[in-house]
Amino acid sequence: MNARDDLDRDGFIMLRDIFARDTIESLCRVLSTVLEDDLSSVRARSSRGHVYAARNLIESIPEVSTIWLQPRLLELLTQELGSDFGLVRSLFFDKPPDRTWNLPWHRDASIAVKDNQVSSPSYSRPTVKAGVPHLIACDDILRRMLTLRIHLDDVTDENGPLQVIPGTHTSSESLGVGLENRVTIHARAGDVLAMRPLISHASGSSVPGTAMHRRILHLEFSADPELPEGVEWHTFVRPMPRT
């Protein structure tokens, strides 16, 4: 069974050694420099000033729109989403030693749009996050999306790894079903987790006393440049070749 079959069956696959250590270190420096003074996208800081949540990075960090232009990633995205796909949202997460956190079982159903004032069964629960309108999208929209989570640190049981439930990516009704089958995602810096937004996932807190961060660059892609009912993506970045 190949990687695409695994993704279709389980809703996630791990892609190993996509980025070299020096590339990851360079990206971390860029993120640290920009987020240190970013008042618009940074959502949370620890007591020591570590940023552990930031949104809307497509607008503030140019590297976010190019880092994923890697042959293996482009091949997967094209196979899964078709030739018209684009990057629609980017987030940053960390679990710094001085401000760990956990998330219960959930799915990623929120999308960033230009205007969330719409009456349609395809959308619900309009919100504004870091100044950007968002909507909860229907399953049909989410099934045509794929998330890439670039690991900027090694991930072990010590720093609150992600857990996923294989096979729960086909419907929102499967949230939390099959808990006994959950899989813990361990990774090395430079590995990339590809996952469907509808998959049930959660994470626990880091082990007390750890010195480890758990930094993730979270990139969401859609197969469709246009959304139903005239709703527009807040941002849609096509895969332009590097110069």
Number of C-alpha atoms within 10 A of each C-alpha: 5 6 13 15 11 15 19 16 15 19 24 25 21 18 17 13 13 18 18 11 15 10 14 19 15 11 17 17 12 15 19 14 11 15 22 14 10 14 11 14 21 21 15 15 16 15 9 10 12 19 24 23 19 22 21 22 24 20 13 15 15 11 13 21 20 15 15 20 15 13 10 11 17 14 13 15 25 15 11 18 19 15 14 13 22 24 24 25 25 24 19 23 17 23 24 23 21 18 19 20 16 14 12 11 17 17 20 17 17 19 21 23 22 13 17 22 16 14 9 10 9 16 23 17 11 18 16 13 13 15 11 17 19 25 22 19 20 16 18 11 19 24 17 17 23 24 22 24 21 26 23 25 22 17 21 17 14 17 28 25 22 19 18 27 25 22 21 24 28 20 16 19 11 16 19 20 15 13 15 8 11 16 13 17 17 18 22 16 22 23 23 26 19 23 23 25 28 25 26 28 26 20 19 17 17 25 14 11 9 13 12 19 24 23 24 22 21 21 22 21 23 27 22 19 16 12 14 11 12 9 17 16 21 17 18 19 16 15 18 10 8 8 3
